[in-house]
Amino acid sequence: RYFVCDAAYQLGLFGWVANRMDGTVEVHAETDDSAKLRNFQALLTTGPRYASVDEVESREVEQQGCISFRITR
């Protein structure tokens, strides 16, 4: 989660990241810049050093009006 939060901060994204009960990580990221979202998704696909990323799913959802990026749950 810290990798995701740092990547979002570096790109100027707003939203949140949380661990889910099934062991996956859920991310909600907001920006009006689609290039930033593509860069963010590319970083998530790679993950931090020594991480194993099996899959990244994405879908467009309505913005929640986040004003920062934070770790939740």
A tleap script that builds the chain and sets N, CA, C and O, in Angstrom:
source leaprc.protein.ff14SB
mol = sequence {
  NARG TYR PHE VAL CYS ASP ALA ALA TYR GLN
  LEU GLY LEU PHE GLY TRP VAL ALA ASN ARG
  MET ASP GLY THR VAL GLU VAL HIE ALA GLU
  THR ASP ASP SER ALA LYS LEU ARG ASN PHE
  GLN ALA LEU LEU THR THR GLY PRO ARG TYR
  ALA SER VAL ASP GLU VAL GLU SER ARG GLU
  VAL GLU GLN GLN GLY CYS ILE SER PHE ARG
  ILE THR CARG
}
set mol.1.N position { 0.810 -1.187 0.000 }
set mol.1.CA position { 0.000 0.000 0.000 }
set mol.1.C position { 0.857 1.256 0.000 }
set mol.1.O position { 0.468 2.274 -0.573 }
set mol.2.N position { 2.004 1.191 0.630 }
set mol.2.CA position { 2.859 2.376 0.667 }
set mol.2.C position { 3.405 2.708 -0.729 }
set mol.2.O position { 3.527 3.880 -1.083 }
set mol.3.N position { 3.729 1.686 -1.512 }
set mol.3.CA position { 4.178 1.896 -2.881 }
set mol.3.C position { 3.104 2.613 -3.685 }
set mol.3.O position { 3.396 3.564 -4.409 }
set mol.4.N position { 1.867 2.161 -3.559 }
set mol.4.CA position { 0.737 2.754 -4.292 }
set mol.4.C position { 0.539 4.203 -3.860 }
set mol.4.O position { 0.356 5.087 -4.698 }
set mol.5.N position { 0.574 4.440 -2.568 }
set mol.5.CA position { 0.376 5.790 -2.044 }
set mol.5.C position { 1.481 6.723 -2.530 }
set mol.5.O position { 1.209 7.861 -2.914 }
set mol.6.N position { 2.709 6.254 -2.516 }
set mol.6.CA position { 3.828 7.074 -2.980 }
set mol.6.C position { 3.710 7.363 -4.474 }
set mol.6.O position { 3.949 8.492 -4.904 }
set mol.7.N position { 3.346 6.359 -5.268 }
set mol.7.CA position { 3.192 6.553 -6.718 }
set mol.7.C position { 2.084 7.567 -7.006 }
set mol.7.O position { 2.239 8.429 -7.871 }
set mol.8.N position { 0.980 7.463 -6.290 }
set mol.8.CA position { -0.128 8.405 -6.483 }
set mol.8.C position { 0.297 9.815 -6.117 }
set mol.8.O position { -0.038 10.771 -6.817 }
set mol.9.N position { 1.030 9.947 -5.025 }
set mol.9.CA position { 1.508 11.262 -4.593 }
set mol.9.C position { 2.426 11.872 -5.655 }
set mol.9.O position { 2.301 13.050 -5.990 }
set mol.10.N position { 3.347 11.063 -6.179 }
set mol.10.CA position { 4.292 11.546 -7.189 }
set mol.10.C position { 3.578 12.023 -8.454 }
set mol.10.O position { 4.034 12.959 -9.110 }
set mol.11.N position { 2.460 11.383 -8.795 }
set mol.11.CA position { 1.713 11.743 -10.002 }
set mol.11.C position { 0.631 12.795 -9.749 }
set mol.11.O position { -0.008 13.271 -10.688 }
set mol.12.N position { 0.430 13.152 -8.489 }
set mol.12.CA position { -0.584 14.159 -8.171 }
set mol.12.C position { -2.009 13.630 -8.242 }
set mol.12.O position { -2.929 14.357 -8.617 }
set mol.13.N position { -2.191 12.359 -7.880 }
set mol.13.CA position { -3.523 11.748 -7.890 }
set mol.13.C position { -4.164 11.841 -6.513 }
set mol.13.O position { -3.477 11.960 -5.499 }
set mol.14.N position { -5.465 11.787 -6.495 }
set mol.14.CA position { -6.230 11.756 -5.244 }
set mol.14.C position { -6.959 10.424 -5.153 }
set mol.14.O position { -7.262 9.814 -6.178 }
set mol.15.N position { -7.244 9.967 -3.939 }
set mol.15.CA position { -7.988 8.732 -3.768 }
set mol.15.C position { -7.533 7.955 -2.557 }
set mol.15.O position { -7.165 8.537 -1.537 }
set mol.16.N position { -7.558 6.631 -2.670 }
set mol.16.CA position { -7.204 5.785 -1.538 }
set mol.16.C position { -6.749 4.403 -2.005 }
set mol.16.O position { -6.985 4.010 -3.148 }
set mol.17.N position { -6.093 3.676 -1.101 }
set mol.17.CA position { -5.670 2.300 -1.322 }
set mol.17.C position { -5.984 1.518 -0.050 }
set mol.17.O position { -5.836 2.034 1.058 }
set mol.18.N position { -6.420 0.264 -0.219 }
set mol.18.CA position { -6.780 -0.562 0.934 }
set mol.18.C position { -6.533 -2.029 0.637 }
set mol.18.O position { -6.683 -2.478 -0.499 }
set mol.19.N position { -6.152 -2.773 1.669 }
set mol.19.CA position { -6.084 -4.230 1.559 }
set mol.19.C position { -7.496 -4.780 1.680 }
set mol.19.O position { -8.284 -4.302 2.497 }
set mol.20.N position { -7.816 -5.775 0.877 }
set mol.20.CA position { -9.124 -6.427 0.949 }
set mol.20.C position { -8.983 -7.736 1.707 }
set mol.20.O position { -7.879 -8.258 1.856 }
set mol.21.N position { -10.089 -8.258 2.178 }
set mol.21.CA position { -10.086 -9.490 2.974 }
set mol.21.C position { -9.520 -10.680 2.205 }
set mol.21.O position { -8.969 -11.597 2.814 }
set mol.22.N position { -9.645 -10.681 0.878 }
set mol.22.CA position { -9.160 -11.812 0.075 }
set mol.22.C position { -7.669 -11.707 -0.261 }
set mol.22.O position { -7.142 -12.538 -1.002 }
set mol.23.N position { -6.990 -10.694 0.277 }
set mol.23.CA position { -5.558 -10.538 0.054 }
set mol.23.C position { -5.191 -9.624 -1.105 }
set mol.23.O position { -4.013 -9.331 -1.310 }
set mol.24.N position { -6.174 -9.174 -1.859 }
set mol.24.CA position { -5.898 -8.252 -2.956 }
set mol.24.C position { -5.828 -6.827 -2.427 }
set mol.24.O position { -6.175 -6.557 -1.277 }
set mol.25.N position { -5.380 -5.935 -3.277 }
set mol.25.CA position { -5.280 -4.523 -2.931 }
set mol.25.C position { -6.257 -3.770 -3.821 }
set mol.25.O position { -6.260 -3.959 -5.038 }
set mol.26.N position { -7.082 -2.921 -3.228 }
set mol.26.CA position { -8.045 -2.107 -3.968 }
set mol.26.C position { -7.568 -0.666 -3.987 }
set mol.26.O position { -7.133 -0.134 -2.966 }
set mol.27.N position { -7.653 -0.037 -5.155 }
set mol.27.CA position { -7.189 1.333 -5.316 }
set mol.27.C position { -8.277 2.153 -5.987 }
set mol.27.O position { -8.907 1.703 -6.943 }
set mol.28.N position { -8.489 3.345 -5.484 }
set mol.28.CA position { -9.373 4.318 -6.132 }
set mol.28.C position { -8.517 5.553 -6.380 }
set mol.28.O position { -8.012 6.165 -5.439 }
set mol.29.N position { -8.355 5.922 -7.663 }
set mol.29.CA position { -7.516 7.076 -8.011 }
set mol.29.C position { -8.322 8.046 -8.858 }
set mol.29.O position { -9.059 7.644 -9.758 }
set mol.30.N position { -8.169 9.336 -8.555 }
set mol.30.CA position { -8.898 10.381 -9.264 }
set mol.30.C position { -7.948 11.417 -9.849 }
set mol.30.O position { -6.986 11.837 -9.206 }
set mol.31.N position { -8.236 11.818 -11.077 }
set mol.31.CA position { -7.557 12.924 -11.752 }
set mol.31.C position { -8.320 13.224 -13.031 }
set mol.31.O position { -9.076 12.386 -13.522 }
set mol.32.N position { -8.122 14.404 -13.563 }
set mol.32.CA position { -8.705 14.746 -14.857 }
set mol.32.C position { -7.728 14.457 -15.990 }
set mol.32.O position { -8.052 14.665 -17.160 }
set mol.33.N position { -6.539 13.979 -15.651 }
set mol.33.CA position { -5.471 13.738 -16.614 }
set mol.33.C position { -5.347 12.234 -16.899 }
set mol.33.O position { -4.803 11.490 -16.083 }
set mol.34.N position { -5.844 11.796 -18.038 }
set mol.34.CA position { -5.841 10.365 -18.357 }
set mol.34.C position { -4.423 9.815 -18.513 }
set mol.34.O position { -4.198 8.632 -18.259 }
set mol.35.N position { -3.466 10.645 -18.923 }
set mol.35.CA position { -2.079 10.190 -19.041 }
set mol.35.C position { -1.518 9.816 -17.669 }
set mol.35.O position { -0.778 8.841 -17.543 }
set mol.36.N position { -1.869 10.586 -16.652 }
set mol.36.CA position { -1.425 10.269 -15.292 }
set mol.36.C position { -1.990 8.928 -14.838 }
set mol.36.O position { -1.293 8.144 -14.193 }
set mol.37.N position { -3.251 8.664 -15.174 }
set mol.37.CA position { -3.846 7.380 -14.800 }
set mol.37.C position { -3.173 6.219 -15.522 }
set mol.37.O position { -2.972 5.159 -14.930 }
set mol.38.N position { -2.826 6.402 -16.781 }
set mol.38.CA position { -2.115 5.349 -17.519 }
set mol.38.C position { -0.738 5.092 -16.897 }
set mol.38.O position { -0.331 3.940 -16.744 }
set mol.39.N position { -0.031 6.149 -16.542 }
set mol.39.CA position { 1.270 5.994 -15.880 }
set mol.39.C position { 1.126 5.283 -14.542 }
set mol.39.O position { 1.939 4.426 -14.194 }
set mol.40.N position { 0.098 5.640 -13.800 }
set mol.40.CA position { -0.171 5.027 -12.497 }
set mol.40.C position { -0.442 3.535 -12.676 }
set mol.40.O position { 0.103 2.710 -11.943 }
set mol.41.N position { -1.271 3.197 -13.635 }
set mol.41.CA position { -1.582 1.791 -13.875 }
set mol.41.C position { -0.328 1.010 -14.280 }
set mol.41.O position { -0.154 -0.140 -13.875 }
set mol.42.N position { 0.530 1.625 -15.066 }
set mol.42.CA position { 1.783 0.967 -15.446 }
set mol.42.C position { 2.642 0.691 -14.216 }
set mol.42.O position { 3.241 -0.378 -14.103 }
set mol.43.N position { 2.704 1.642 -13.304 }
set mol.43.CA position { 3.462 1.438 -12.071 }
set mol.43.C position { 2.852 0.318 -11.237 }
set mol.43.O position { 3.578 -0.490 -10.658 }
set mol.44.N position { 1.536 0.265 -11.174 }
set mol.44.CA position { 0.866 -0.786 -10.397 }
set mol.44.C position { 1.119 -2.161 -11.004 }
set mol.44.O position { 1.231 -3.151 -10.281 }
set mol.45.N position { 1.208 -2.222 -12.315 }
set mol.45.CA position { 1.473 -3.496 -12.984 }
set mol.45.C position { 2.851 -4.027 -12.620 }
set mol.45.O position { 3.049 -5.237 -12.514 }
set mol.46.N position { 3.802 -3.121 -12.428 }
set mol.46.CA position { 5.158 -3.503 -12.047 }
set mol.46.C position { 5.247 -3.781 -10.553 }
set mol.46.O position { 5.828 -4.783 -10.135 }
set mol.47.N position { 4.670 -2.893 -9.751 }
set mol.47.CA position { 4.723 -3.037 -8.301 }
set mol.47.C position { 6.086 -2.672 -7.740 }
set mol.47.O position { 7.009 -2.357 -8.492 }
set mol.48.N position { 6.214 -2.713 -6.420 }
set mol.48.CA position { 7.502 -2.397 -5.786 }
set mol.48.C position { 8.503 -3.535 -5.990 }
set mol.48.O position { 8.143 -4.642 -6.392 }
set mol.49.N position { 9.745 -3.235 -5.705 }
set mol.49.CA position { 10.806 -4.248 -5.802 }
set mol.49.C position { 10.421 -5.468 -4.963 }
set mol.49.O position { 9.904 -5.325 -3.855 }
set mol.50.N position { 10.668 -6.633 -5.480 }
set mol.50.CA position { 10.410 -7.925 -4.838 }
set mol.50.C position { 8.926 -8.270 -4.733 }
set mol.50.O position { 8.574 -9.274 -4.114 }
set mol.51.N position { 8.062 -7.467 -5.319 }
set mol.51.CA position { 6.632 -7.782 -5.290 }
set mol.51.C position { 6.282 -8.691 -6.460 }
set mol.51.O position { 6.990 -8.744 -7.465 }
set mol.52.N position { 5.190 -9.393 -6.304 }
set mol.52.CA position { 4.664 -10.228 -7.372 }
set mol.52.C position { 3.257 -9.734 -7.703 }
set mol.52.O position { 2.326 -9.928 -6.920 }
set mol.53.N position { 3.106 -9.098 -8.857 }
set mol.53.CA position { 1.806 -8.592 -9.284 }
set mol.53.C position { 1.262 -9.559 -10.327 }
set mol.53.O position { 1.833 -9.693 -11.409 }
set mol.54.N position { 0.172 -10.226 -10.010 }
set mol.54.CA position { -0.422 -11.199 -10.923 }
set mol.54.C position { -1.333 -10.547 -11.948 }
set mol.54.O position { -1.386 -10.966 -13.104 }
set mol.55.N position { -2.048 -9.522 -11.516 }
set mol.55.CA position { -3.047 -8.925 -12.398 }
set mol.55.C position { -3.433 -7.546 -11.884 }
set mol.55.O position { -3.452 -7.306 -10.677 }
set mol.56.N position { -3.737 -6.647 -12.805 }
set mol.56.CA position { -4.280 -5.339 -12.464 }
set mol.56.C position { -5.563 -5.171 -13.262 }
set mol.56.O position { -5.546 -5.177 -14.493 }
set mol.57.N position { -6.657 -5.022 -12.560 }
set mol.57.CA position { -7.946 -4.757 -13.198 }
set mol.57.C position { -8.247 -3.284 -13.036 }
set mol.57.O position { -7.920 -2.693 -12.006 }
set mol.58.N position { -8.865 -2.683 -14.035 }
set mol.58.CA position { -9.261 -1.289 -13.891 }
set mol.58.C position { -10.637 -1.088 -14.506 }
set mol.58.O position { -11.042 -1.777 -15.442 }
set mol.59.N position { -11.323 -0.130 -13.947 }
set mol.59.CA position { -12.626 0.260 -14.491 }
set mol.59.C position { -12.863 1.709 -14.126 }
set mol.59.O position { -12.367 2.210 -13.117 }
set mol.60.N position { -13.626 2.360 -14.963 }
set mol.60.CA position { -13.928 3.761 -14.726 }
set mol.60.C position { -15.130 3.853 -13.786 }
set mol.60.O position { -16.154 3.206 -14.005 }
set mol.61.N position { -14.991 4.654 -12.753 }
set mol.61.CA position { -16.073 4.884 -11.795 }
set mol.61.C position { -16.223 6.379 -11.576 }
set mol.61.O position { -15.363 7.168 -11.970 }
set mol.62.N position { -17.298 6.748 -10.958 }
set mol.62.CA position { -17.551 8.157 -10.671 }
set mol.62.C position { -16.566 8.671 -9.621 }
set mol.62.O position { -16.239 7.967 -8.666 }
set mol.63.N position { -16.103 9.896 -9.809 }
set mol.63.CA position { -15.197 10.494 -8.831 }
set mol.63.C position { -15.916 10.699 -7.502 }
set mol.63.O position { -17.114 10.983 -7.467 }
set mol.64.N position { -15.164 10.549 -6.407 }
set mol.64.CA position { -15.706 10.706 -5.060 }
set mol.64.C position { -15.364 12.059 -4.453 }
set mol.64.O position { -15.788 12.357 -3.336 }
set mol.65.N position { -14.605 12.881 -5.167 }
set mol.65.CA position { -14.226 14.191 -4.649 }
set mol.65.C position { -13.117 14.129 -3.631 }
set mol.65.O position { -13.072 14.956 -2.720 }
set mol.66.N position { -12.224 13.176 -3.759 }
set mol.66.CA position { -11.103 13.037 -2.824 }
set mol.66.C position { -10.192 14.257 -2.938 }
set mol.66.O position { -10.036 14.834 -4.014 }
set mol.67.N position { -9.594 14.640 -1.809 }
set mol.67.CA position { -8.711 15.816 -1.802 }
set mol.67.C position { -7.277 15.457 -1.433 }
set mol.67.O position { -6.425 16.339 -1.325 }
set mol.68.N position { -7.005 14.162 -1.239 }
set mol.68.CA position { -5.656 13.680 -0.942 }
set mol.68.C position { -5.610 12.213 -1.369 }
set mol.68.O position { -6.591 11.685 -1.892 }
set mol.69.N position { -4.487 11.566 -1.148 }
set mol.69.CA position { -4.395 10.128 -1.380 }
set mol.69.C position { -3.989 9.504 -0.051 }
set mol.69.O position { -3.023 9.941 0.574 }
set mol.70.N position { -4.727 8.481 0.381 }
set mol.70.CA position { -4.468 7.922 1.701 }
set mol.70.C position { -4.619 6.410 1.726 }
set mol.70.O position { -5.230 5.809 0.842 }
set mol.71.N position { -4.055 5.822 2.748 }
set mol.71.CA position { -4.198 4.391 3.006 }
set mol.71.C position { -5.379 4.211 3.954 }
set mol.71.O position { -5.453 4.867 4.994 }
set mol.72.N position { -6.287 3.333 3.598 }
set mol.72.CA position { -7.459 3.089 4.444 }
set mol.72.C position { -7.515 1.635 4.858 }
set mol.72.O position { -6.751 0.801 4.372 }
set mol.73.N position { -8.426 1.348 5.758 }
set mol.73.CA position { -8.715 0.003 6.279 }
set mol.73.C position { -7.473 -0.673 6.722 }
set mol.73.O position { -7.522 -1.811 7.189 }
savepdb mol mol.pdb
quit
